Every structure is written in C-alpha cells, then in structure tokens.
Amino acid sequence: MATYERLPESGIRVIVVGSGFAGLTAAIECHRKGHSVLLLDSFPELKILGDIISFAPNSGRIFQRWPGVDDKLDPIIHKSDGLTMKTWKGDTLFKQEWKHEEGSYGKAYNGHRGEIHEIVYQHALDIGVDIRLSHKVEDYFETETEAGVIANGERFVGDVVLAADGVRSKGRTIVLGYEDKPKSSGYAIYRTWFDSAKIAEDPEISWMVTNGDKHCAWLGPDIHFIAASVKNGKDFSWVCTHKDEADVKESWQAHAPLADARKVLAGWDPMVQKILDATPDPLIDWKLVYREPLPTWISPKKRIALIGDAAHPFLPTSIQGASQAMEDGATLGVCLSRCGKANIKEGIAAFEALRYERVRAAQKTGETTRDTWHKADWDEVKKNPDSMKLKREEWLLNFDAEDYAEKNYAATVALLNDTGAGREFNVPKMTVIAASA
Ligand SMILES: Cc1cc2nc3c(=O)[nH]c(=O)nc-3n(C[C@H](O)[C@H](O)[C@H](O)COP(=O)(O)OP(=O)(O)OC[C@H]3O[C@@H](n4cnc5c(N)ncnc54)[C@H](O)[C@@H]3O)c2cc1C
C-alpha cells in the first residue's frame, strides 16, 4: 500500500457500529486522525451486496485521500460523459453533460455497491482498523465519562460510540428515547445488475453498451426508469422507481418477478421493453423508507452519535445518501481530533451542528427532484425540457467536509457555548454553503 499518513495517537477510543459507508468512513477517518477504532458489524462475512450506488464529487474527494483507493475504484466505475433524458414514450428531451456542468467539482464514483464496498473495507483493514464481524449490537449505554455497546453478550467500552447501523438503526432508540419506526414513502424501486451480453446482442439497444458506458433515463407519470452500463459496457444496471403501498415492516428488500416491472412499464418506449427482455428474472424490489427528520442525532450525554442512514435516510433521487454518510465520517474524524479526549461532548455537539442543516438541505433535493420528475406537467415539459434536468448544485457537490469542519470547528463551538448548547439553538447557520432548498 502507498504511504499512509496518520496523526499521532489521540488516546480517544471510538466504537463504530456498522460497516456500511458511514461506518467505514468514520472508522478510516478517525484512524487517520490518530484515534483508536473498533468497528463491529452483525454481518458474518463480507459479501458483494447491492447494485448501483453513486458517490458524487463531495464524497469522491474523501476516497481520494485514502492511498491506493482511487486506483482500485477507477477501473470499476461508470464513465459516461452525461445523462440522456427521454420521455416514457421515447422522445429525447436533452443530454445533460457532466463535464461542463460539474467537471470542476471533482470526480464522481458510480458503480456496484458491493464492489466499491469491498475496496473500502479492504482499505480499512489494510490501515489497521480493528473490524469484528458477527457482532450484532444489542444495546448501547453511556455515562458522563464513557460510552459503549453490548454485542454477543460482551461489553465494549470506549469514549464515544458512532451508531452507523443503517436505516433500521437500534442506536436511534437511545438517542431519541423512543423507537422511531420507518414508514413507507409510497414508492419502491425495482433494481437489477447483470452482464450486458444480451443487451449487446440486440441492435436496437446495443448502443447502450458499446463505445463506452452510457447513461439514460426515461421519465413518465409517477414513474422513472434509469439505465446505465458500467466497466466499458460490460455490466448493465437499471432502476425503476414506482408507486408502492406495501407495508415496510414486512419486507423492505424483496425479490419481485420481472413481470411486475413489465406491468408498471407497459406502454413505455419500445427501447425500455427491449431492456426488460434482456433482463434476468427476478428483480430486487427495494422499499423506499421514509422518516421525519430526527430532532437530534446525538445522545443525551453526547457520547453517542447517529451517522449515515441511521441519522438521515435519503431518497435515491437526491443521489446523496452514501455521500452524506461519508461526509459524516470525515467530519467526525476532525471534530474528535479538535475536541480531544477530555472534551468529547464538545466534539460530538459540534459534529451535529456542523452537519445538521447541510444534510437537511441535501435531503430536500431528493424530494424536489422526485416531485419534478414524477408530477411533471408534460405539456410544460415539451416547452421547457431543461426543467427536468438534475440540479447539480455547487454548494452540495463542490464541498470538502474535512476542510469545512477544520475551518468552522472553533466558530461552531463558540456558538454552542454562547447559546448554552440548547437543542433549539445549537444549529448554527452555515456560512460556507448556500443551500437553496
Ligand atoms: C446490504 C446492503 C446493500 C445495499 N445496496 C445498495 C444499493 O445497491 N444501492 C444503494 O444506493 N444503496 C444501497 N444500500 C444502502 C446504502 O449503502 C446506504 O444508504 C448508504 O451507503 C449509507 O450507508 P450507511 O453506512 O449509513 O448504512 P448501511 O449501508 O445500511 O450500513 C449499515 C451497516 O450496519 C450494520 N448493522 C445494522 N444493525 C447492526 C447491529 N445491530 N449491530 C451491528 N451492525 C449492524 C449492517 O450490517 C450494515 O453493514 C445498501 C445497504 C446495505 C446494508
């Protein structure tokens, strides 16, 4: 591995629960900053799970700080020059070119979640993060001086616990003092990832997998369908967001027969039908879970913090869930190094204050895009196709979480102290970003 730079030991013991992108990033960034990290996950072994996932330039720059990671990610990520947007009937609205619009913000990493996850997981192991699988955390605790978890009947104690345990977080209960159940958002996503050989065989859709990667979206009434090829056209993935009222308690990631997607997409562009013909059966049907924004992400004694989806689930139309999860980790590494072992509460309060408004604004972009696409007035769209463009805003994408935390930590703590850190006052207005949501 290339040289790895690490700050001197801080003496801070961090326990991270969950090895998704929030937990792994927090673990790697805390390790980089000299903290000692123990990461627990209930999974018995690493598996290449999931399908397409997106990391925008705001999280891409975090990958780039980890030696050797970009070299490994680069060959497996999607590399088209833009997104072609069509109506459900097949009329092309426009092509949104990334290079011109956001090229200067940095590099995006879109690819197979499991493959990207494996590379990041391996990096965490390489730098020496203590990762223990088959450790299902059953309980959390905190005192004025320590925090910890119980996993497999064993007690693990540290200075701070980061609950990165995903959308069905258990850590949330201790932070909120009550159980916060997910609700259906009213939508679900059919998703799939497969070898593109059958797409390549069909002359009407082979353009999607030849001469490099392609990215194409079809928008229709309350449905959208997005297809992408990856690895120079070798792999193919599509997702289709559709109405769904099923109970999320039952199952939120189930298999669905391809026939279900055919029904939802009946009458759509013949090209979409051809893609369905080339798709293996069954699909994943991923329920889009909704939660009201949490009033706080930190525990009463400020030694446990929720991060990633545990704190703030995102709609996929924001294309920011994984990126914001990573920003949390990068911010925490800085906050803990700035507060030091004697002032953990200060660091945790500053973490929340630095992140809360930005994350809320990022979450809203998902709602805005979903409503723009799903509730469109199609006569208006014909007159102004650009109204359907994905908003790729600079405040969101051209952002460096580590740098922001370093520059704003002291002012944030001063503000928290001035206000007595009362919850309703402890979210300072951000100065660097200009959120429009
Ligand atoms: C298996 C899987 C597949 C996914 N596939 C996709 C995909 O294809 N596309 C996409 O856009 N997003 C996918 N996601 C979601 C996406 O990764 C997250 O929305 C985003 O990256 C934020 O990550 P996170 O770390 O906050 O949460 P997650 O990625 O959900 O990670 C949470 C982690 O916490 C662990 N955990 C949960 N409870 C406990 C417990 N009690 N004790 C110990 N560990 C626990 C879980 O095993 C998991 O590893 C997937 C998530 C998972 C877990």
The ligand as a MOL file (V3000), in Angstrom:
LIG
                    3D

  0  0  0     0  0            999 V3000
M  V30 BEGIN CTAB
M  V30 COUNTS 53 58 0 0 0
M  V30 BEGIN ATOM
M  V30 1 C -26.5320 -4.9540 2.1190 0
M  V30 2 C -26.7790 -3.5660 1.6370 0
M  V30 3 C -26.9550 -3.3440 0.2680 0
M  V30 4 C -27.1890 -2.0580 -0.1990 0
M  V30 5 N -27.3190 -1.8670 -1.5440 0
M  V30 6 C -27.4670 -0.6090 -2.0210 0
M  V30 7 C -27.5250 -0.3860 -3.4140 0
M  V30 8 O -27.4470 -1.2960 -4.2090 0
M  V30 9 N -27.6790 0.8860 -3.8530 0
M  V30 10 C -27.7820 1.9480 -2.9770 0
M  V30 11 O -27.9100 3.0930 -3.4150 0
M  V30 12 N -27.7310 1.7630 -1.6520 0
M  V30 13 C -27.5680 0.5090 -1.1580 0
M  V30 14 N -27.5060 0.3100 0.1930 0
M  V30 15 C -27.6970 1.4530 1.0770 0
M  V30 16 C -26.5180 2.3680 1.0610 0
M  V30 17 O -25.3240 1.6480 1.1860 0
M  V30 18 C -26.7100 3.3430 2.2020 0
M  V30 19 O -27.9290 4.0350 2.0150 0
M  V30 20 C -25.6390 4.4180 2.2880 0
M  V30 21 O -24.4130 3.9880 1.7990 0
M  V30 22 C -25.4810 4.8650 3.7450 0
M  V30 23 O -24.7950 3.8370 4.4200 0
M  V30 24 P -24.8260 3.5610 5.9590 0
M  V30 25 O -23.4390 3.1050 6.2910 0
M  V30 26 O -25.3920 4.6680 6.7270 0
M  V30 27 O -25.8500 2.3390 6.1310 0
M  V30 28 P -25.8030 0.8590 5.5660 0
M  V30 29 O -25.1020 0.7810 4.2870 0
M  V30 30 O -27.1930 0.3670 5.6250 0
M  V30 31 O -24.9180 0.0570 6.6420 0
M  V30 32 C -25.3890 -0.2810 7.9180 0
M  V30 33 C -24.4890 -1.3820 8.4840 0
M  V30 34 O -24.8410 -1.5830 9.8540 0
M  V30 35 C -24.8530 -2.9620 10.1410 0
M  V30 36 N -25.7380 -3.1650 11.2810 0
M  V30 37 C -27.0690 -2.9190 11.3470 0
M  V30 38 N -27.5410 -3.2120 12.5690 0
M  V30 39 C -26.4800 -3.6410 13.2880 0
M  V30 40 C -26.3340 -4.0820 14.6320 0
M  V30 41 N -27.3710 -4.1300 15.4860 0
M  V30 42 N -25.1070 -4.4550 15.0590 0
M  V30 43 C -24.0300 -4.3960 14.2240 0
M  V30 44 N -24.1260 -3.9940 12.9360 0
M  V30 45 C -25.3330 -3.6210 12.4750 0
M  V30 46 C -25.3440 -3.5790 8.8460 0
M  V30 47 O -24.9680 -4.9420 8.7620 0
M  V30 48 C -24.6650 -2.7170 7.7930 0
M  V30 49 O -23.3930 -3.2230 7.4420 0
M  V30 50 C -27.2720 -0.9620 0.7110 0
M  V30 51 C -27.0930 -1.1810 2.0880 0
M  V30 52 C -26.8430 -2.4690 2.5530 0
M  V30 53 C -26.6270 -2.6980 4.0490 0
M  V30 END ATOM
M  V30 BEGIN BOND
M  V30 1 1 1 2
M  V30 2 1 2 3
M  V30 3 2 2 52
M  V30 4 2 3 4
M  V30 5 1 4 5
M  V30 6 1 4 50
M  V30 7 2 5 6
M  V30 8 1 6 7
M  V30 9 1 6 13
M  V30 10 2 7 8
M  V30 11 1 7 9
M  V30 12 1 9 10
M  V30 13 2 10 11
M  V30 14 1 10 12
M  V30 15 2 12 13
M  V30 16 1 13 14
M  V30 17 1 14 15
M  V30 18 1 14 50
M  V30 19 1 15 16
M  V30 20 1 16 17
M  V30 21 1 16 18
M  V30 22 1 18 19
M  V30 23 1 18 20
M  V30 24 1 20 21
M  V30 25 1 20 22
M  V30 26 1 22 23
M  V30 27 1 23 24
M  V30 28 2 24 25
M  V30 29 1 24 26
M  V30 30 1 24 27
M  V30 31 1 27 28
M  V30 32 2 28 29
M  V30 33 1 28 30
M  V30 34 1 28 31
M  V30 35 1 31 32
M  V30 36 1 32 33
M  V30 37 1 33 34
M  V30 38 1 33 48
M  V30 39 1 34 35
M  V30 40 1 35 36
M  V30 41 1 35 46
M  V30 42 1 36 37
M  V30 43 1 36 45
M  V30 44 2 37 38
M  V30 45 1 38 39
M  V30 46 1 39 40
M  V30 47 2 39 45
M  V30 48 1 40 41
M  V30 49 2 40 42
M  V30 50 1 42 43
M  V30 51 2 43 44
M  V30 52 1 44 45
M  V30 53 1 46 47
M  V30 54 1 46 48
M  V30 55 1 48 49
M  V30 56 2 50 51
M  V30 57 1 51 52
M  V30 58 1 52 53
M  V30 END BOND
M  V30 END CTAB
M  END
